[in-house]
Amino acid sequence: MKKYEGLLIANAIAFILISALGVSCNNEVEAQAPPKSEYAFTSIKEIKVLPVTSQGRSGTCWAYSTGSFLESEIIRKTGESIDLSEMYFVRSAYLMKAQNYIYRQGTSRFTEGGLSHDPIVGLREFGLVPESAYSGLLPGKNENNHAELIAELDSTVKRFAAPANKLGAGWRKKIPEIMDKHMGKTPEEFVYHGKTYTAESFLAYTKLDPDDYLTITSFSHLPFYREVELSIPANWANERFYNVPLDEFIANIDHAITKGYSLALDLDATEPTFTAEIGVIPADTNDRKVAVTSIRPEKKVDQKMRQAAFENFETTDDHLIHITGTAKDQFGNLYYKCKNSWGRSAGRRGYVYLSVAYMRMKGISVLLHKDGLLPETKLKFNKKI
């Protein structure tokens, strides 16, 4: 998948093999020793989050990023810290993906990859549960490893999607059975802090409303200030994005953070200047190797440059993380502090810092609470947000 500077050769090979399989954001090896770096960060704004966790050997970064985002939303709204089940989001998405793939007779996408809005879509139909009620791990296991699960799901949906097989709706029973086998059964009811809940009643308990969340993006091939369908591979659900000019896209991110709203970020992490620790876009391409450890002047990224990278497939959607605040380096340059899902041993105790230039070029979209938007941005859309 990614070939990070300073990554061990064995890890790099693992990532390349994963890429060949078309798997998004798969963390084959979470532990990596960051190269010696001169970057020193001072916090500007910190939004409350739960501790860093690991997606293990699974392509489920989207579930971890949005899961962490929703945990922060619960803290913001209620003050309570609730460890949510990422694997419940994953399971819900696989059910929806399977139906979509089979009904479209195999012409849509069925992979581990997803986007930050996938758990929001799942909330509406399946609710949510805490980690204590559903870990998605079988007894004796302590890490996600979805290789066998995905292989079995993939072969199954392909059989049901083939019209000649005439297998009907049997997938509705078969797909859950496969997930039960590899991830364990989901509880119909569970006890949390002494009270009994279902997934639906627990959603109500958290005070989360799926209709409060939206995704903004910035691409000039689509009309600005409209809800658009961004045609990227992971948008299997055909969800809509609010499209705004690049400067306004960044301004909304900054405004949300300043007001105490975190954001889930979909980005391109394939750049050689993206590591588990840092993401930068040096002005001089000859600085690519040194820029991940030494501060260098960065490119002035505008809308045209961003669009060209997207059109050339230099920018692709392949990883998701959680924007939890801002920081500055020793020269006063601004960075977005992002919670990753590769464990605390990756990057800076599990966090990666993205420069403004990197966000402008490689930040594909962000999911946030609608109240985190700039008031003037809300007014520019035809429908009320």
C-alpha positions as CSV (number, residue, x, y, z in Angstrom):
1,M,0.0,0.0,0.0
2,K,2.1,2.9,1.2
3,K,5.9,3.1,1.0
4,Y,6.8,5.3,3.9
5,E,10.2,6.8,4.4
6,G,12.0,5.0,7.2
7,L,9.7,2.0,7.1
8,L,11.4,-1.4,7.3
9,I,11.7,-3.2,4.0
10,A,9.5,-6.0,5.2
11,N,6.7,-3.6,6.1
12,A,7.0,-1.8,2.8
13,I,6.6,-5.1,0.9
14,A,3.6,-5.9,3.0
15,F,1.9,-2.6,2.1
16,I,2.7,-3.1,-1.7
17,L,1.1,-6.5,-1.6
18,I,-2.0,-5.1,0.1
19,S,-2.3,-2.4,-2.6
20,A,-2.2,-5.1,-5.3
21,L,-5.3,-6.6,-3.7
22,G,-7.1,-3.3,-3.8
23,V,-7.5,-3.1,0.0
24,S,-7.9,0.4,1.5
25,C,-6.0,1.6,4.6
26,N,-4.9,-1.9,5.7
27,N,-2.5,-1.8,8.6
28,E,-0.5,-4.9,8.0
29,V,2.2,-4.0,10.5
30,E,1.4,-1.3,13.0
31,A,4.8,-0.9,14.8
32,Q,7.4,1.2,13.1
33,A,10.3,3.2,14.5
34,P,10.0,6.8,13.2
35,P,13.1,8.3,11.8
36,K,15.0,10.9,13.8
37,S,13.1,14.1,13.3
38,E,13.7,17.7,14.0
39,Y,9.9,18.5,14.1
40,A,8.8,19.8,17.5
41,F,5.1,20.4,17.9
42,T,3.4,22.8,20.3
43,S,-0.4,22.3,20.8
44,I,-2.7,25.1,19.8
45,K,-6.1,23.4,20.1
46,E,-6.9,20.0,21.5
47,I,-10.3,18.2,21.3
48,K,-11.0,15.4,23.7
49,V,-10.6,12.0,22.3
50,L,-10.3,8.4,23.6
51,P,-6.9,6.6,23.5
52,V,-5.4,5.5,20.2
53,T,-6.3,1.9,19.2
54,S,-5.2,-0.3,16.3
55,Q,-7.2,-1.6,13.3
56,G,-4.8,-4.6,13.3
57,R,-4.6,-6.5,10.0
58,S,-7.7,-5.1,8.5
59,G,-8.7,-2.4,6.0
60,T,-11.0,-0.7,8.4
61,C,-9.4,2.7,8.9
62,W,-12.8,4.3,8.0
63,A,-14.5,2.6,10.9
64,Y,-11.8,3.6,13.3
65,S,-11.6,7.2,12.2
66,T,-15.3,7.8,12.3
67,G,-15.7,5.7,15.4
68,S,-13.2,8.0,17.1
69,F,-14.9,11.0,15.7
70,L,-18.3,9.9,17.1
71,E,-16.7,9.2,20.5
72,S,-15.5,12.8,20.5
73,E,-19.0,13.9,19.5
74,I,-20.5,12.0,22.5
75,I,-17.9,13.6,24.8
76,R,-18.8,17.1,23.4
77,K,-22.5,16.5,23.6
78,T,-22.8,14.6,26.9
79,G,-19.5,14.7,28.6
80,E,-19.4,10.9,28.7
81,S,-16.5,8.8,27.3
82,I,-17.9,5.7,25.5
83,D,-15.6,3.3,23.7
84,L,-17.6,2.4,20.6
85,S,-17.4,-0.8,18.7
86,E,-15.7,-0.2,15.3
87,M,-16.4,-3.8,14.3
88,Y,-20.1,-3.2,14.6
89,F,-19.8,-0.4,12.1
90,V,-17.8,-2.8,9.9
91,R,-20.3,-5.5,10.1
92,S,-23.2,-3.1,9.3
93,A,-21.3,-1.8,6.3
94,Y,-20.6,-5.3,5.0
95,L,-24.3,-6.2,5.1
96,M,-25.2,-3.0,3.1
97,K,-22.3,-3.5,0.7
98,A,-23.3,-7.1,0.0
99,Q,-26.9,-6.1,-0.8
100,N,-25.6,-3.3,-3.1
101,Y,-23.1,-5.6,-4.9
102,I,-25.6,-8.4,-5.4
103,Y,-28.5,-6.3,-6.6
104,R,-26.1,-4.6,-9.0
105,Q,-25.1,-8.0,-10.3
106,G,-21.4,-7.6,-9.3
107,T,-20.9,-4.2,-11.0
108,S,-20.3,-2.2,-7.8
109,R,-17.6,-2.3,-5.2
110,F,-17.2,-4.9,-2.5
111,T,-13.9,-4.5,-0.6
112,E,-12.8,-3.7,3.0
113,G,-12.4,0.0,2.1
114,G,-14.9,2.7,3.0
115,L,-15.5,6.3,3.7
116,S,-16.2,8.3,6.9
117,H,-19.9,8.5,6.1
118,D,-20.3,4.7,6.1
119,P,-20.8,4.4,9.8
120,I,-23.3,7.3,9.7
121,V,-25.3,5.4,7.0
122,G,-25.1,2.4,9.3
123,L,-26.4,4.3,12.3
124,R,-29.7,4.9,10.7
125,E,-30.4,1.2,10.0
126,F,-28.4,-0.7,12.6
127,G,-27.8,1.7,15.6
128,L,-24.5,1.3,17.4
129,V,-23.0,-0.6,20.4
130,P,-20.1,-0.1,22.8
131,E,-16.9,-2.1,22.4
132,S,-17.8,-3.9,25.6
133,A,-20.8,-5.4,23.9
134,Y,-19.2,-6.4,20.6
135,S,-15.4,-6.5,19.9
136,G,-15.6,-8.4,16.6
137,L,-12.9,-10.7,18.0
138,L,-13.3,-14.4,18.6
139,P,-12.3,-15.9,22.0
140,G,-8.5,-16.0,22.3
141,K,-7.9,-13.3,19.7
142,N,-6.7,-9.8,20.5
143,E,-6.2,-8.3,17.0
144,N,-8.3,-7.9,13.9
145,N,-7.2,-10.1,11.0
146,H,-9.8,-10.1,8.2
147,A,-8.0,-11.9,5.5
148,E,-10.1,-15.1,5.7
149,L,-13.3,-13.1,6.4
150,I,-12.9,-11.0,3.3
151,A,-12.0,-13.9,1.1
152,E,-15.1,-15.8,2.1
153,L,-17.4,-12.8,1.8
154,D,-16.0,-12.0,-1.6
155,S,-16.5,-15.4,-3.0
156,T,-20.0,-15.6,-1.6
157,V,-21.3,-12.2,-2.9
158,K,-19.8,-13.1,-6.3
159,R,-21.8,-16.3,-6.4
160,F,-25.0,-14.6,-5.4
161,A,-24.4,-11.7,-7.8
162,A,-24.2,-14.0,-10.8
163,P,-27.7,-14.1,-12.4
164,A,-27.1,-17.5,-13.9
165,N,-26.8,-19.0,-10.4
166,K,-30.4,-18.0,-9.5
167,L,-29.5,-18.1,-5.8
168,G,-32.2,-15.6,-4.8
169,A,-32.1,-13.9,-1.4
170,G,-30.2,-16.7,0.4
171,W,-27.4,-14.2,0.9
172,R,-29.4,-12.6,3.7
173,K,-28.8,-15.6,5.8
174,K,-25.4,-16.6,4.5
175,I,-23.5,-13.3,4.9
176,P,-24.4,-12.9,8.6
177,E,-23.4,-16.5,9.1
178,I,-19.9,-15.8,7.6
179,M,-19.5,-12.8,9.9
180,D,-20.6,-14.7,12.9
181,K,-18.0,-17.3,12.1
182,H,-15.1,-14.9,11.8
183,M,-16.3,-12.0,14.1
184,G,-18.7,-13.5,16.5
185,K,-22.5,-12.9,16.8
186,T,-23.8,-9.4,17.7
187,P,-26.0,-9.2,20.8
188,E,-29.7,-8.5,20.5
189,E,-29.5,-6.9,23.9
190,F,-26.6,-5.9,26.2
191,V,-26.0,-4.4,29.6
192,Y,-24.1,-1.1,29.8
193,H,-23.6,0.6,33.2
194,G,-26.3,-1.6,34.7
195,K,-29.0,-0.9,32.1
196,T,-30.1,-3.1,29.2
197,Y,-30.0,-1.7,25.7
198,T,-30.5,-2.7,22.1
199,A,-28.3,-1.1,19.3
200,E,-31.2,1.3,18.6
201,S,-31.8,2.4,22.2
202,F,-28.1,2.8,22.8
203,L,-27.9,5.2,19.8
204,A,-30.6,7.2,21.5
205,Y,-28.7,7.1,24.8
206,T,-25.6,8.6,23.1
207,K,-27.6,11.6,21.8
208,L,-26.1,11.1,18.3
209,D,-28.3,12.1,15.4
210,P,-27.2,10.8,12.0
211,D,-28.9,13.7,10.3
212,D,-26.5,16.2,12.1
213,Y,-23.5,15.1,10.1
214,L,-22.4,15.9,6.6
215,T,-19.3,15.7,4.4
216,I,-17.6,18.6,2.6
217,T,-15.1,18.4,-0.2
218,S,-13.5,20.7,-2.8
219,F,-13.2,19.8,-6.5
220,S,-13.7,22.1,-9.5
221,H,-15.1,19.5,-11.9
222,L,-18.3,19.6,-9.8
223,P,-20.4,22.7,-9.1
224,F,-19.6,24.6,-6.0
225,Y,-22.3,25.1,-3.3
226,R,-24.2,22.1,-4.4
227,E,-24.6,18.6,-3.0
228,V,-22.7,16.4,-5.3
229,E,-21.8,12.7,-5.7
230,L,-18.1,12.4,-5.6
231,S,-17.1,9.6,-7.9
232,I,-14.3,7.9,-5.9
233,P,-14.1,4.1,-5.6
234,A,-15.0,3.9,-1.9
235,N,-18.2,5.8,-2.3
236,W,-20.2,2.6,-2.8
237,A,-23.2,4.1,-1.0
238,N,-23.4,6.9,-3.5
239,E,-23.5,9.4,-0.7
240,R,-23.6,13.2,-1.4
241,F,-20.9,15.7,-0.5
242,Y,-21.1,19.5,0.0
243,N,-18.7,21.0,-2.5
244,V,-16.9,24.3,-1.7
245,P,-13.9,26.1,-3.0
246,L,-10.5,25.1,-1.6
247,D,-10.0,28.2,0.6
248,E,-13.4,27.8,2.1
249,F,-12.9,24.1,2.6
250,I,-9.8,24.8,4.7
251,A,-11.5,27.7,6.5
252,N,-14.4,25.4,7.5
253,I,-11.9,22.9,8.9
254,D,-10.2,25.6,10.9
255,H,-13.5,27.1,12.1
256,A,-14.8,23.7,13.3
257,I,-11.6,23.0,15.3
258,T,-11.6,26.4,16.8
259,K,-15.2,25.9,17.9
260,G,-14.4,22.5,19.5
261,Y,-15.6,20.2,16.7
262,S,-13.4,17.5,15.5
263,L,-13.5,16.0,11.9
264,A,-13.1,12.7,10.2
265,L,-10.7,13.0,7.3
266,D,-10.5,11.0,4.0
267,L,-7.1,11.6,2.4
268,D,-4.4,10.3,0.1
269,A,-1.6,8.8,2.1
270,T,0.4,7.4,-0.8
271,E,2.8,10.4,-1.0
272,P,6.5,9.7,-0.2
273,T,6.2,12.7,2.1
274,F,3.5,11.0,4.2
275,T,4.7,8.8,7.1
276,A,3.1,7.6,10.3
277,E,4.4,10.8,11.8
278,I,4.1,13.6,9.3
279,G,2.5,14.7,6.0
280,V,4.0,17.6,4.1
281,I,4.2,18.9,0.5
282,P,7.7,20.4,0.0
283,A,8.0,23.1,-2.6
284,D,11.2,21.5,-4.1
285,T,10.6,17.9,-5.1
286,N,14.3,17.2,-4.4
287,D,13.4,17.8,-0.7
288,R,11.0,14.8,-0.5
289,K,13.4,12.5,1.4
290,V,14.6,15.1,3.9
291,A,11.2,16.8,4.4
292,V,9.8,14.0,6.5
293,T,12.5,14.7,9.1
294,S,13.6,18.3,8.5
295,I,11.4,21.3,8.0
296,R,11.5,22.6,4.4
297,P,9.5,25.3,2.5
298,E,6.2,24.0,1.3
299,K,4.3,24.3,-1.9
300,K,1.6,26.9,-2.3
301,V,-1.3,24.6,-3.2
302,D,-4.2,26.2,-5.1
303,Q,-7.5,24.8,-6.5
304,K,-6.0,24.1,-10.0
305,M,-3.1,22.1,-8.6
306,R,-5.4,20.1,-6.3
307,Q,-7.7,19.3,-9.2
308,A,-4.9,18.3,-11.5
309,A,-3.6,15.8,-8.9
310,F,-7.1,14.4,-8.6
311,E,-7.6,14.1,-12.4
312,N,-4.2,12.4,-12.8
313,F,-5.0,9.9,-10.0
314,E,-2.0,11.3,-8.0
315,T,-4.6,11.9,-5.3
316,T,-6.6,8.8,-4.4
317,D,-8.8,8.0,-1.4
318,D,-6.9,5.4,0.5
319,H,-6.8,6.2,4.2
320,L,-9.0,7.9,6.9
321,I,-7.9,9.5,10.2
322,H,-9.5,11.7,12.8
323,I,-8.6,15.4,13.0
324,T,-8.4,16.2,16.7
325,G,-6.7,19.6,16.9
326,T,-4.0,21.9,15.6
327,A,-0.3,22.5,16.5
328,K,2.6,24.5,15.4
329,D,6.3,23.7,14.8
330,Q,9.2,25.6,16.2
331,F,9.0,28.0,13.2
332,G,5.3,28.8,13.7
333,N,4.0,26.6,10.8
334,L,0.5,25.2,11.4
335,Y,-0.3,21.5,11.4
336,Y,-3.4,19.4,11.9
337,K,-3.0,16.8,14.6
338,C,-4.7,13.6,13.5
339,K,-5.4,10.4,15.5
340,N,-4.5,7.4,13.4
341,S,-5.5,3.7,13.9
342,W,-2.1,2.0,13.7
343,G,-1.6,1.8,17.4
344,R,0.4,3.9,19.8
345,S,3.8,2.7,18.6
346,A,3.2,4.3,15.2
347,G,4.1,7.9,14.5
348,R,3.9,10.2,17.6
349,R,2.2,8.0,20.0
350,G,-0.4,7.1,17.4
351,Y,-0.8,10.6,15.9
352,V,0.3,12.1,12.6
353,Y,0.7,15.8,11.9
354,L,-0.4,17.1,8.5
355,S,0.7,20.5,7.2
356,V,-1.7,23.0,5.7
357,A,-0.2,22.3,2.2
358,Y,-0.8,18.6,2.6
359,M,-4.4,19.1,3.7
360,R,-5.0,21.5,0.7
361,M,-3.5,19.0,-1.8
362,K,-4.4,15.6,-0.3
363,G,-7.3,16.1,2.0
364,I,-10.2,14.7,0.0
365,S,-13.1,15.3,2.3
366,V,-14.1,15.8,5.9
367,L,-17.1,14.6,7.9
368,L,-18.3,17.0,10.6
369,H,-21.3,18.1,12.6
370,K,-23.3,20.6,10.6
371,D,-22.9,23.2,13.4
372,G,-19.2,23.2,12.9
373,L,-19.6,24.8,9.4
374,L,-19.0,28.5,8.9
375,P,-22.3,30.4,9.0
376,E,-21.6,31.9,5.6
377,T,-21.0,28.5,4.1
378,K,-24.4,27.3,5.3
379,L,-26.1,30.3,3.7
380,K,-24.5,29.5,0.3
381,F,-26.3,26.2,-0.1
382,N,-29.8,26.2,-1.5
383,K,-31.2,23.8,1.1
384,K,-31.2,24.5,4.8
385,I,-28.3,22.8,6.6
